């Protein structure tokens, strides 16, 4: 960051980095053992598809890759289009590390193909001992994580539980420091 950026109040935004995504594997040990928060066996990568043959080919190839490796690991893959035009590639596997690896494979393929800017987020589903669903969301544009806990009702969220999760994962994962950037993703299909 240069002098003029500092004077004008501009900040450099961290970009995506695979180690930030893979950090979830070690954070999960802390979530599970220390707080009885378990994976729901599903994760997704969310991106805005582009109607070009090149994009479609990359998406098809990565789907085929995940499906073929999933035969060995027990991973399944589904696609979902949401009301906003985003595509969700949903990875179902009881092993969180397999979820992370497959989500990263999709992100990597899109990035190498020149479509990394089309990726919105990676979403990992969890549940606590009370049966409350919660999500950890990796924002690719910001290169940071944040919790999202729907509270039932009409688009309500549990800010208190989200802040508790932030305290739990804050030492393990790079958490988005600006709370107003903790965007809710309603209707998560995992």
C-alpha positions as CSV (number, residue, x, y, z in Angstrom):
1,X,0.0,0.0,0.0
2,X,1.4,3.3,-1.0
3,X,1.5,6.7,0.6
4,X,-1.4,8.1,-1.5
5,X,-3.5,5.1,-0.6
6,X,-2.9,5.7,3.1
7,X,-3.7,9.4,2.7
8,X,-6.9,8.7,0.7
9,X,-8.1,6.1,3.2
10,X,-7.8,3.2,0.7
11,X,-7.1,-0.2,2.1
12,X,-5.6,-3.2,0.4
13,X,-7.9,-6.1,0.4
14,X,-6.6,-9.6,1.0
15,X,-7.3,-11.8,-2.0
16,X,-8.2,-15.5,-1.9
17,X,-5.5,-17.9,-0.8
18,X,-5.8,-21.7,-0.6
19,X,-4.2,-21.8,2.8
20,X,-7.0,-19.7,4.2
21,X,-9.5,-22.2,2.9
22,X,-7.5,-25.2,4.2
23,X,-7.2,-23.6,7.6
24,X,-10.8,-24.8,8.2
25,X,-9.5,-28.3,8.6
26,X,-7.5,-27.4,11.7
27,X,-10.2,-25.0,13.0
28,X,-12.6,-27.9,12.8
29,X,-10.7,-29.9,15.3
30,X,-11.2,-27.0,17.8
31,X,-14.9,-26.6,16.8
32,X,-15.6,-30.3,17.2
33,X,-13.6,-31.3,20.3
34,X,-13.9,-28.0,22.2
35,X,-17.4,-26.9,21.3
36,X,-19.3,-30.0,20.0
37,X,-20.0,-28.3,16.6
38,X,-20.0,-30.9,13.9
39,X,-20.0,-30.8,10.2
40,X,-23.4,-31.4,8.5
41,X,-21.6,-33.3,5.8
42,X,-22.1,-30.7,3.1
43,X,-20.3,-27.7,1.7
44,X,-20.8,-25.6,-1.5
45,X,-19.0,-23.2,-3.7
46,X,-21.1,-20.4,-5.1
47,X,-20.3,-18.6,-8.3
48,X,-21.9,-16.6,-11.0
49,X,-22.0,-18.7,-14.2
50,X,-21.1,-17.2,-17.5
51,X,-22.9,-18.3,-20.7
52,X,-19.8,-19.1,-22.7
53,X,-18.7,-22.4,-24.1
54,X,-15.3,-22.0,-22.4
55,X,-16.9,-21.4,-19.0
56,X,-19.2,-24.3,-19.5
57,X,-16.4,-26.6,-20.5
58,X,-14.3,-25.7,-17.4
59,X,-17.4,-26.2,-15.1
60,X,-18.1,-29.6,-16.8
61,X,-14.5,-30.8,-16.5
62,X,-14.3,-29.9,-12.8
63,X,-17.6,-31.6,-12.1
64,X,-16.3,-34.7,-13.8
65,X,-13.1,-34.5,-11.8
66,X,-15.0,-34.2,-8.5
67,X,-17.4,-37.0,-9.4
68,X,-14.6,-39.4,-10.4
69,X,-12.5,-38.8,-7.3
70,X,-15.6,-38.9,-5.2
71,X,-16.1,-42.5,-6.1
72,X,-13.0,-43.3,-4.0
73,X,-13.8,-40.9,-1.1
74,X,-17.5,-41.2,-0.9
75,X,-18.1,-37.7,-2.1
76,X,-21.1,-36.8,-4.1
77,X,-21.7,-33.6,-6.1
78,X,-24.9,-31.7,-6.9
79,X,-25.7,-28.5,-8.7
80,X,-28.3,-25.9,-7.7
81,X,-29.2,-22.6,-9.3
82,X,-30.6,-20.0,-7.0
83,X,-33.1,-17.2,-7.5
84,X,-30.3,-14.7,-8.1
85,X,-28.7,-16.6,-10.9
86,X,-25.8,-18.1,-8.9
87,X,-24.8,-21.7,-9.2
88,X,-24.1,-23.8,-6.2
89,X,-21.8,-26.8,-6.6
90,X,-22.7,-28.8,-3.5
91,X,-20.2,-31.4,-2.1
92,X,-21.7,-34.0,0.2
93,X,-19.2,-35.9,2.3
94,X,-19.0,-36.7,6.0
95,X,-15.3,-35.9,6.0
96,X,-14.7,-32.1,6.3
97,X,-11.2,-32.4,4.7
98,X,-12.7,-34.0,1.6
99,X,-15.2,-31.1,1.5
100,X,-12.4,-28.6,1.6
101,X,-10.4,-30.4,-1.0
102,X,-13.3,-30.6,-3.5
103,X,-14.4,-27.0,-2.9
104,X,-10.8,-25.9,-3.5
105,X,-10.6,-28.0,-6.7
106,X,-13.7,-26.2,-8.1
107,X,-12.3,-22.8,-7.1
108,X,-8.9,-23.6,-8.5
109,X,-10.3,-24.8,-11.9
110,X,-12.3,-21.6,-12.2
111,X,-9.4,-19.4,-11.2
112,X,-6.9,-21.1,-13.6
113,X,-9.5,-20.8,-16.4
114,X,-9.6,-17.0,-15.8
115,X,-13.0,-17.0,-14.0
116,X,-11.9,-16.6,-10.4
117,X,-13.6,-13.3,-10.2
118,X,-17.0,-15.1,-10.7
119,X,-16.6,-16.9,-7.4
120,X,-18.7,-15.5,-4.6
121,X,-18.1,-17.8,-1.6
122,X,-17.5,-21.2,-0.1
123,X,-20.1,-22.3,2.4
124,X,-19.6,-25.1,5.0
125,X,-22.5,-26.4,7.0
126,X,-22.3,-27.2,10.8
127,X,-24.7,-28.1,13.6
128,X,-24.3,-27.8,17.4
129,X,-25.6,-30.1,20.1
130,X,-28.8,-28.1,20.3
131,X,-29.5,-28.8,16.6
132,X,-28.9,-25.2,15.6
133,X,-27.6,-25.0,12.0
134,X,-24.7,-22.6,11.3
135,X,-22.4,-21.9,8.5
136,X,-18.9,-20.7,8.0
137,X,-18.6,-18.7,4.9
138,X,-15.3,-18.0,3.0
139,X,-15.6,-14.7,1.0
140,X,-13.2,-15.2,-1.9
141,X,-13.1,-11.5,-2.8
142,X,-12.0,-10.5,0.7
143,X,-10.0,-13.7,1.5
144,X,-11.7,-14.0,4.9
145,X,-14.2,-16.1,6.9
146,X,-17.3,-15.2,8.8
147,X,-20.1,-17.1,10.6
148,X,-23.7,-17.0,9.6
149,X,-26.4,-18.4,11.9
150,X,-30.0,-18.2,10.7
151,X,-32.4,-17.9,13.6
152,X,-35.6,-19.1,11.9
153,X,-38.4,-16.9,11.1
154,X,-38.4,-14.6,8.1
155,X,-34.7,-13.9,7.3
156,X,-33.6,-13.5,10.9
157,X,-30.2,-14.3,12.2
158,X,-28.6,-14.9,15.5
159,X,-26.0,-12.2,15.9
160,X,-25.1,-13.3,19.4
161,X,-24.3,-16.9,18.2
162,X,-22.3,-15.4,15.2
163,X,-20.2,-13.4,17.6
164,X,-19.7,-16.5,19.8
165,X,-18.5,-18.4,16.7
166,X,-16.2,-15.5,15.8
167,X,-14.6,-15.8,19.2
168,X,-14.2,-19.6,18.8
169,X,-12.6,-19.5,15.3
170,X,-10.8,-16.2,15.5
171,X,-7.5,-17.7,16.5
172,X,-7.7,-20.4,13.8
173,X,-9.1,-18.6,10.7
174,X,-8.7,-15.1,9.3
175,X,-12.1,-13.6,10.2
176,X,-13.6,-10.7,8.4
177,X,-13.1,-7.8,10.8
178,X,-15.9,-5.6,9.4
179,X,-19.2,-7.0,10.7
180,X,-21.2,-5.2,8.0
181,X,-19.4,-7.5,5.5
182,X,-20.9,-10.6,7.1
183,X,-23.4,-10.9,4.4
184,X,-26.3,-13.4,5.0
185,X,-26.8,-16.1,2.4
186,X,-30.5,-16.9,2.7
187,X,-31.8,-20.2,1.3
188,X,-28.5,-22.1,1.5
189,X,-29.2,-25.4,-0.2
190,X,-26.9,-27.5,2.0
